[in-house]
Structures are given as C-alpha cells and as structure tokens.
Amino acid sequence: MSAIFDDPLYACIFVFFARITDVSMATFRTILIVRGARFRAALIGFFEVIVWVSAASQVLGRLDRWYLLLCYACGFSTGNIVGVWLESKLAIGSEMVRVLSKSSSHRLAERLREQGWSVTKLAAEGDTGSPIEVLLVVETRRKMATLLGAIRAIDPEAIWTISDVKRVQSAPLVAGPLERAPMSWLRRMTKRG
C-alpha cells in the first residue's frame, strides 16, 4: 500500500478526498450535536477519526512533500462546504416559524390549519397599536419550504423568522399535515439521539 502513496498523484488524491470526507463528517457531526443527536454524532465521530488519522499520517510522515500539505488544506476547505451542503440536504431536526400577519382579512392561522398545519395563534399589537396575528409553527426542516410557500401564498406581506428547535417535547405542536399516521409523533420522539 505504501507503494501507492509513493506516487505523488495518488497520494494527493487520497489526502484530498480523505480530508473532504473527514471534515464533512466533522461538520455534520457538530451540527448533529447542536441539534441534540448525540448518539448519531458519536457514531459519525468514530469513523471520522479513522479517516483523519489515515490522511494526517500521509502528510505528517512525508513533510518534505509540500504538495501533500496543499492537498490536505484544500481538502479541509472543501470538506467544510460539502459538510454544510450535506446537512442541508438531509434536513435533520425541527424548526420553529414565527409569523407576524398585519392583515386579519387573510385569516392566516385558519387557512394554514385548513391545509393541515398545526398552528398556535397569539393575539398581539403591532408598533402602531393595531391588532396583528402572531403564529407559531413547529415543523420538520424537510417541510419548511412547503410551509413558507403556503404562508407566502396566503399573506405575501407576512413577516416570518425561523429558529432551530433542539428537541420537541409536545406532540400537538408537531402534528403538522393531517395525513400523518396516528402515533407517528411517538415514533419520532423515540428516535432521538
């Protein structure tokens, strides 16, 4: 195997792609930790270290080969981008959308509920003292684009913010679209970790 790494091209390719792999795993693992998925993060970390040691040993064992260090650094940079992209595609976790609707004529909460979204509505006043709707919706990240599209279609002037939800403890807030199977919230809650 060391004969393969004596060839500069093969050594560079290995180091570059090994770094992309381990840094992508590290980025994804860190995001999982922040979202509270510690067991999945630990499993990823196990394999991440194996890949890292393999790449680092090739560079540290051959410090006279500057091109390996360059491939190591390029792989690191690319791995960050790939890790964030990968996490965005997998869309693990839940988010909370806070919606402010100034127009009561849109009946935003009612119309979202008609579409199957679980919405909590709060009465509030805007900066001029006029009544506004404040809506809270907790939903999986995979369904965020659909939810935001529904909000924009009903009330294009609505203001919304999104924040990560580390853990969902209450089933009614995550009921989401009505076609979900009964007790599916229980299965999701038991898959934590």
C-alpha positions in Angstrom: 0.0 0.0 0.0 2.9 2.4 0.7 4.0 2.0 -3.0 0.7 3.7 -4.0 1.5 6.6 -1.8 4.9 6.9 -3.3 3.2 8.2 -6.4 2.6 11.9 -5.9 -0.7 11.9 -7.8 -2.2 9.0 -5.9 -1.0 10.4 -2.6 -2.6 13.8 -3.4 -5.9 12.3 -4.5 -6.0 10.2 -1.3 -5.2 13.0 1.0 -7.6 15.5 -0.7 -10.6 13.1 -0.7 -9.8 11.8 2.8 -9.9 15.3 4.2 -13.1 16.1 2.3 -14.6 13.0 3.9 -13.4 13.6 7.5 -14.1 17.3 7.6 -17.6 16.8 6.1 -18.2 14.2 8.8 -16.9 16.7 11.4 -19.1 19.5 10.2 -22.2 17.2 10.0 -21.3 15.7 13.5 -21.1 19.2 15.0 -24.5 20.2 13.6 -25.9 17.0 15.0 -24.5 17.7 18.4 -26.1 21.2 18.4 -29.4 19.6 17.4 -29.2 17.2 20.3 -28.5 14.0 18.3 -25.5 12.9 20.4 -25.6 9.2 19.6 -25.6 9.7 15.9 -22.8 12.3 16.3 -20.7 9.8 18.3 -21.0 7.1 15.6 -20.0 9.6 12.9 -17.1 10.8 15.1 -15.8 7.2 15.3 -15.4 6.9 11.6 -14.3 10.5 11.2 -11.2 9.9 13.4 -10.3 6.8 11.4 -10.3 8.7 8.1 -8.5 11.7 9.7 -5.7 9.5 11.1 -5.2 7.9 7.6 -5.0 11.3 5.9 -2.9 13.0 8.6 -0.4 10.1 8.7 0.3 10.5 5.0 1.1 14.2 5.4 3.0 14.1 8.7 5.0 11.1 7.6 6.2 13.0 4.5 6.6 16.6 5.5 9.2 17.1 2.7 6.4 16.8 0.1 4.8 20.2 0.1 2.1 19.2 -2.3 0.6 16.8 0.3 0.2 19.7 2.7 -1.5 21.7 0.0 -3.9 18.9 -0.8 -4.6 18.5 2.9 -5.5 22.2 3.2 -7.7 22.1 0.0 -9.5 19.0 1.3 -10.2 20.7 4.6 -11.7 23.8 2.9 -13.8 21.7 0.5 -14.9 19.4 3.3 -16.5 22.3 5.2 -18.6 23.3 2.2 -19.5 19.7 1.5 -20.5 19.1 5.2 -22.8 22.0 5.3 -24.3 21.1 1.9 -24.8 17.5 3.1 -26.5 18.6 6.3 -28.9 21.0 4.4 -29.9 18.1 2.0 -30.6 15.7 4.9 -32.5 18.4 6.8 -32.4 16.7 10.1 -34.4 18.2 13.0 -37.2 20.7 13.5 -37.6 24.4 13.3 -40.0 27.0 14.7 -41.5 29.6 12.4 -42.8 32.8 14.0 -45.2 34.6 11.7 -46.5 38.1 12.1 -49.5 39.0 9.9 -50.8 42.5 9.9 -53.9 41.7 7.9 -56.7 40.0 9.7 -58.5 39.6 6.4 -56.1 36.9 5.4 -57.1 34.7 8.3 -53.6 33.1 8.1 -53.9 30.8 11.0 -57.3 29.3 9.9 -56.1 28.9 6.3 -52.9 27.2 7.3 -54.9 24.8 9.6 -57.2 24.0 6.7 -54.1 22.9 4.8 -53.2 20.6 7.7 -50.5 22.6 9.5 -50.5 22.7 13.3 -50.6 26.4 14.2 -50.6 28.2 17.6 -52.2 31.7 17.3 -51.5 34.6 19.7 -53.2 38.0 19.7 -50.8 40.9 19.7 -50.4 44.5 18.8 -48.2 46.0 16.2 -46.0 49.1 16.7 -48.9 51.4 15.9 -51.2 49.5 18.4 -53.2 47.8 15.6 -54.0 44.1 16.2 -51.8 41.5 14.5 -51.7 37.8 14.4 -48.6 36.1 15.8 -48.4 32.4 14.7 -46.1 29.7 16.0 -45.5 26.6 13.9 -43.0 23.8 14.8 -42.3 21.6 11.8 -39.6 19.4 10.5 -36.9 21.1 8.4 -37.8 18.9 5.4 -41.2 20.6 5.3 -40.1 24.2 5.8 -40.1 25.2 2.1 -43.7 23.9 1.7 -44.8 25.7 4.9 -43.1 29.0 3.9 -44.7 28.7 0.4 -48.1 28.3 2.0 -47.5 31.4 4.2 -46.4 33.5 1.2 -49.3 32.3 -0.9 -51.9 33.3 1.8 -50.3 36.5 3.0 -47.4 37.8 0.9 -46.8 40.6 3.4 -46.4 38.4 6.4 -43.1 38.7 8.3 -41.6 35.4 9.5 -38.5 34.2 11.3 -37.1 30.7 11.7 -35.1 29.3 14.6 -33.8 25.8 15.3 -35.6 23.6 17.8 -33.2 21.4 19.7 -35.8 19.0 20.9 -39.6 18.7 20.6 -41.4 17.6 23.7 -45.0 18.2 22.9 -46.8 16.2 20.2 -49.6 18.6 19.4 -47.2 21.3 18.2 -45.6 18.9 15.7 -48.8 17.3 14.4 -48.2 19.0 11.0 -50.1 17.9 8.0 -53.2 15.9 8.9 -52.3 12.9 6.7 -49.7 11.8 9.2 -50.3 8.4 10.7 -51.7 8.2 14.2 -48.9 8.0 16.9 -46.2 8.9 14.3 -45.2 11.7 16.7 -44.4 9.0 19.3 -42.1 7.1 16.9 -40.3 10.4 16.0 -39.7 11.2 19.7 -38.3 7.7 20.5 -35.8 8.0 17.6 -34.0 10.8 19.5 -30.3 10.6 20.0 
